[in-house]
Amino acid sequence: MREDARRGGIDLTPWGKFDRGERAVYPLLFHLLDVAAIAGEVWDRFLTRGQRRLIAAGLGVMPAQARCLVMFIAGLHDLGKLSAFQVQEAHPWARVSETLRQDTAGWRRMPHERASMHSALHLLAEAGYRADASDSPGVRVAQILGGHHGRFLQIDIDGAASKARVDLTLGGPAWQDLRRRYFALLRHLTGATTIPPRVSVEAAVLITGLGVLADRLASQRHHWLPRAQAPAFGAGDHYAQAVRDAPDMVASSGLARVTLAETPFARAHGGPREPNDLQASLIRQLTAVVGEKGPGIVAVTDATGGGKSIAALEAARIFNAAGDTAGIAWLLPTTATADAAYDLLEAYVAAHGPEHAPVSLVHSHSHLNTAYTDHRLAAHEPSTTDEYWPDDPDSSDSEDGQAGRPEERVTVPDGWLRGWDRALLAQFTVATHDQALMAALPVRFSALRLLALSGRTVIIDETHALTAFMQPLLKRLLHWLGALGCPVVLLSATLPAAISSELVGSYLAGAGHDPVGTDLAPPYPGWLFAAARDACVTRINPQAAADHAKRHRRTAAIHLCPVRHPSHTDPGDAPDRESRLERITTELAPVLRNGGCAAVACATMADAQQTYQHLYDDSGWPAGPDGQLVLLHARMPGHEREALTRLIRDRLGRTGRRPHRLVIVTTSLIDMSLDIDVDVLVSDLASLHTLIQRLGRLWRFEHTRGPGCWPAWLHGRPHPRLVVLQPTDEDGRTHLPAAWRPLDHSFLPHATADYLARHPERTLTLTVPDDVQHLVETVHGDAEALARTSPALDRKYTAYQSRRRSQEHLSTLHLAPAPRYTLSLADLHRQRLHPRDAATRLGAMPRRLLPVHRTPAGRLALDVAGMWPLPLDRAPTTAQIRAILQHTLPVPAAWVSGPRREHQTPPAWRTHALLADLILLPAGEPGQATQFGRHRLRLDPRLGLVHETD
């Protein structure tokens, strides 16, 4: 072993990395040693104490021994490159020693991760690892090696992976001997002499994620290329230098954990001087119970504006202070809510004064936010070649039919290289629910996502926004997080108690408990904590809950107003009745005359555009970002939407300077994305929990408003009133427009309208927070009693329940199994689901549309004046990529199906993953639309994207 570590002691001619431009060849053994050294530093600097303990326990060894084993396993990942992989590049293959080049009889090419798995299996068995069953340590370690490209592979220990087959297909005795010597040298240098008695599924997943991370760090061209041009004298010297270099590598990657200094409450949260009663009880009680029992899951419920976000941050502080985790992953339902939370978390982290603690933003449109830094848009190093893919991208190897992955060639960066998974690894992260839910699906690099999540406190905000399709995904994710000992905080204002209990129960089931039949719903308002160690439940002190409710108690009203929607035409003999736009004009009249701030929440973007057009044309409102009438919806170019969102928050937020008059016409963005306070709110009919969310935007900051911030005409109103526009037919029955059908099942708005209509003068007067949970349970919990009040509603309820069960079943079809039901690691990727095809919500398959203008010279530009010309014959620069992405907007894929040549991106753009799939929307004459099948699209400078159909 010592001889092999010396210069000239072992054959270094097999290559691991090759740069075509520099003609530089990097020895495979050096790459394996680099990865092993970096894995040790990742263990020390990135993994938390809780993750290290879980891996050590999962291996059945002490933490110091586990560290050595993890380095050893990570280093072995590319052992399979000692195979026919070597012949794929002529230049480095010519440098391989003659002894090896002459010993290739009978070998065949296969993906090197599979070759690593097959060859290591027998070397592990020779070293004393048990390798006789799917859950034996040798088999699981081999599958970890096979999974380093993102998917765990099935291993047939008596077939393709048998020693006779491996010796036949992976080279002759010289190659077998060299693999054995590389294996032994890695084991010797890393000190991994302990043989683990077991390898748990949870430990295997985390080790795989760590190995992927170390491999990606070591594979960066700027890391290995200088070493290739000036190699060390021998393997031992090289490894010693790699160990010395690893700390700088991990530090420069931004992965090293930081500890936030203790900071006074007021400074940390930038607003309230002291915690409210709910927050204070959480701080006091949770600190004691976490100190005694360790991490677990917290569920916090309170009305909109009650301070749940601060409560979540305090819970995360308490969990992280216990030492098993470090950092926060904050998950939200939409990109807009994630953008808002990013501002909040960034301010929270900055308030602690760290020297360096970046906060990342992870969602499909994060390039529109300032968090999406330019280096993540830059093209990656395209000249490095270190992998073999079949010549035919649709071919499969004969062992398991594993298809080639041409999209993963180094010249075409995949999702991980684009930065999504990398950003998710940051210590402080804001992401959409989807980014985390992907960890519960059999997609590539799901292990990396679980590694990223498990080291932090995971805050799952707005849990009521998850649909019936998404809830099984969340339950499976919570099961995994419970198994990994990861603390979780659930936040909601309008979640039925049964669902809250199921979510907490899923976490406890993952932690090894049987919570069936246990009431795990938190009080409203209040919180609940369930410990992962023993499932012991702690609830908010009843007196603290009562004091909090009393301090935040207020009266509000929801008034149901029947109107005729423009999509419905009454019979000729029907009496005239008030239209939707007429009622909106009436409700906004005081604001137009005397000032104030109002919002109109529309069901669809078409409704919002029509409402804005009506107010702009018929009511004489000053419009535009600097005027008094603003339109905000999702189908506006990204830079415009972000600017408008920030402007509205600045004007109507907690600390904003309220204008004399402002009306916002928007969509469901108001439900969660806009933390604002308005005097008047008009809403289209929606489900009751949505209306309760919107009610929270009325007089939201009334306790902090100064005397001059209230319009005089509002002083006569005793409490805020939400006006709900009920679309009806000529007989007064609820009649939903066809365009509303995709929004919610029809039972929810119908049930909401029926319930509100029963109250005197069609007005529900409620006390917040006391009545909120009861109202939520009436419509969104067990709504059978309400449904039975009319045969029509009962039929809709039956269909609603059937649809929920169907969606839940559809969701479970693609779930990765829970750890306890995973025998072979390959079970986690039994289905080959590509991330682009993985559905975390139904009907969400958007495409990005790029509006472009043609200049008089015939070139394309982002603007009418041609100040932002687009490069068509070369790859865009980083600044141009950012500008392009900021001008895009999302549309359903069906709207742009069958694009013609003029709608496709230039060939020079198609090697960039963020640009390749864009659809161009050329601007025509004013009012002229572009045809896509039966869909017509045009970008209006005031209304955003206008969609019409034939």
PENOR-V31714 format. One record per run of one state. SS is the DSSP state (hx for helix, st for strand, lp for the rest). FROM is the first residue (numbers start at 1). LEN is the number of residues. Records with the same first field share a line. If there is no record, write none. Layout:
BEGIN
SS = FROM-LEN, FROM-LEN
END
This chain:
BEGIN
lp = 1-1, 6-9, 20-4, 46-3, 60-3, 82-2, 89-1, 96-2, 102-10, 127-10, 147-16, 170-3, 191-10, 219-2, 230-5, 253-12, 270-7, 294-2, 302-6, 322-6, 333-2, 352-7, 363-3, 369-5, 377-7, 386-10, 397-6, 404-2, 409-6, 419-1, 425-3, 442-4, 455-2, 461-2, 466-2, 484-4, 493-4, 511-15, 532-5, 540-2, 553-1, 565-14, 595-1, 602-3, 619-10, 632-6, 653-8, 667-2, 673-5, 679-1, 685-3, 696-2, 699-8, 710-2, 717-3, 729-5, 735-3, 741-5, 758-2, 769-3, 781-3, 788-3, 813-2, 816-3, 822-3, 830-16, 855-5, 862-7, 870-8, 887-1, 897-4, 905-2, 910-9, 923-7, 933-2, 941-3, 950-1
hx = 2-4, 28-18, 49-11, 63-19, 84-5, 90-6, 98-4, 112-15, 137-10, 163-7, 173-18, 201-18, 221-9, 235-18, 265-5, 277-17, 308-14, 335-17, 366-3, 374-3, 406-3, 415-4, 420-5, 433-8, 446-9, 463-3, 468-16, 497-14, 542-11, 580-15, 605-14, 638-15, 669-4, 688-8, 707-3, 712-5, 738-3, 746-12, 760-3, 772-9, 784-4, 791-22, 819-3, 825-5, 878-9, 893-4, 901-3, 907-3
st = 15-5, 24-4, 296-6, 328-5, 359-4, 384-2, 396-1, 403-1, 428-5, 441-1, 457-4, 488-5, 526-6, 537-3, 554-11, 579-1, 596-6, 629-3, 661-6, 678-1, 680-5, 698-1, 720-9, 734-1, 763-6, 815-1, 846-9, 860-2, 869-1, 888-5, 904-1, 919-4, 930-3, 935-6, 944-6
END
